[in-house]
Amino acid sequence: MKREKSILRKEILRQRQSLSEIKWQTKSNLICDRLANSSLVTQVNTIFAYFSFRKEADLSSLFFLNKNWAFPSCIGQSLVWNLWQPGEPLIQDKYGIKTPLKTASIVSISSADLILVPTVACDRQGYRLGYGGGFYDRMLNASQGLNIPTIGVVFDLAYVAELPRESWDIKLDFACTETQLFKHTN
C-alpha cells in the first residue's frame, strides 16, 4: 500500500508541476472564487488554511476576506497554528513552506470554524493523499468530534475515483476543485 501511494503521489505531483504558471494561477483563482462564494466560507470567522507549496492551489486571493486566518508550522510531529493577516511578515520553515513568525499568536484547533486542507489528491469518498509525513492525518484525527468542516483543496487532475487508504485516514467533508465543490457523504 505504501509503495502504491508513493507511486501515485509522484505521478500526480509530476502532473501538477507540469502546469504552466498561467494554468496553475487560473485554476487557483477559480478555486478561490468558488470558495469565496461558498456559504462554508462566507458564514465563518476563523479559517485554518495553508500557503501554497509545490504548486498546490494558491489561496492567497482569499486572504483578503475579512476572516481570522491561521496557518500551520511543523513543530516536531505536529502542526501548530498561528494567526496571520495579509501584510504581516512570513518566514520559511525547514521544508521551505511559508509560515507566520514564531511570535504570532498560537490558536488551538478547537477555534477553527473551517479547515482548508492541502492535498496531493482526493477521492470521491473524501479521502486524501498527502505528502506522506502524516502531519495533517494527525491533526485531522485530533479534530475528530469537534464538528469543524474540512475542505480538501485539489485540482481536477487530482480528484480521482478512489485512493488507497490506511486505517487512520480521515474523510474530508468536501473537496473543492476549479470546476466544482463536492460534498462527501458519510
N, C-alpha and C positions, 0 to 999 in steps of 0.2 A: 504494500500500500504506500509506504514511504517513497519508494522508487517511482511508483506511478504518479504520485503527487509532484515529485521533483521534476519529472519529465514534462508533465502538464504545465507546471509553473514556468519552466524555462521556455516552452513554446509560446505561451501567452505573453510573457514578458518580452520575448523577441518580437511578437506581432505589435505589441504596444509601443515598443521602442522604435519600430519602423514607421510609425505615424509621422508624417511631416509636422513641423511646428504649427503650420496653419490648420491642418486637420485636427491635431491634438487640441489646439485652443478653441476651434469651432465646436468640437464635441464637448469640451469642458464647459463652454459658455451655454450650450444647450442644456446640459445637466443642471447648471446653476439656475438658469431660467425656470426649469421645471421645478426645482426645489424651492426657489424664491416664491413661486406662485402656489405652492402646496400648503394646505392648512397645517400639515405636520410641522412646517417651519414658521408660518405666519402666526400661529397661536401659541408659541412657546417663548420663554425668556432666555434660558441658558442652553446653549448648544455646544456639545463636545465635537470638535472637528479635527482636521489634520491639515498640515501643509504638504502640498504635492511633492512627491519624491519618485524618481524613476518614471516619469510620465504618467503618474496617477492623475485622475481628473483634477484639474486646477480649480479649487473652490474659492479663490481669492476674491472674485466679484461678489460673493455672498457676505464677506466680512464687513461690508459697509451697511448691512442691515442693522437696525437698532436692536441688537441682541447682546447678551453676555456670551463671550466666546472663550472656550477653554481648549487648550492644545496639550498633547502629551509630550512628556520627556521619558526616556527609558532610563530607569534607575534600578540597578540590579536586574531582577527578572520581572519587574512590574512597570506599569505606566503610571506616572504621576501627572496630574492635570493641573495646569496653570492658566489663570485668566490672562487674556491678551486682547487688546483693541488695536485697530489699524493705526499705524504711526508709531507704535511702541517698538523699541528695538528687538531684534531677534539674534540668536546665536545658532551655530550648527553643532549638533551633538556628535558623538563618536562615529555614528553611522552616516553623517553628512545630512541629516534631517534638520530643518529649521525648527527651533523651539523658542518659547519665551525665555527671558532671562531668569536665572536661578532665584532672583529676588521677587519675581512675580508671585502674586497670591496663589496658594495651592487650594484647590477645591476638591471635595470628595465626589465620588461617582454618584452619590445619592442626590447631589444638587443638579444633575443633568436632567433636562426636560426632553432631550433628543440627542442621539449619538449618531454622527455620520461616520461610517466605518470604511476605511480604505480596504480595497480588495484587489487581489490579483485576478480572481474570478469569483463568480457567484452562480449558484444553480437555481433552477426554477422552484426548488423546495425551500430555498433560503439559506443554504449552507455556503460558506465562503472558503476560498482558498487564499491564504495569506502568504507571507514570505517564509514561513517555517520557523520563526522564532518563538511563537506561542504567546507573545505579549497581548494581542487582542483576544485570543482564546481565554487567557486567564482573566482579563478584565471583563469580558462578556459573562464568564462564569460567575464572577464576583457580583455582577449586576443582576443576576437572576433574582426574581422576586420583587424587584424594585419597579417593575412596570414602566421602564423607560423605553420608548420606541427606538428601534435601531434601523438605520437605512444603510445598506451596502451600496457604495458608490462605485459604479463599474461601467465601462464602455460596452456597447452591444457586442463587440467581438469577443468579450469575455463573460457574457451572460449565457450560460450553457444549460443543456438539459439536465445533466446530473454530474456531480463531482464525487470522487472517492471521499469518504468521511471516516472520522475516528469517533470513539465513544464520547469524547469530551467536546466535540464540536457543538456549538450553539446556533440555532437557526436565527437568522436576521428577520425582522418583521417585514421589511420592504427592501427592494433594490431599485435604484434609480439609474437609468441609462440615458443616453442622449435622445432616445425616442419614446420612453415610457417610464412611469413609476409603477412598479409591480408590487402588489400586496401578497405576501406569502401566508398561506393558511396553516393552522396548526394541525 
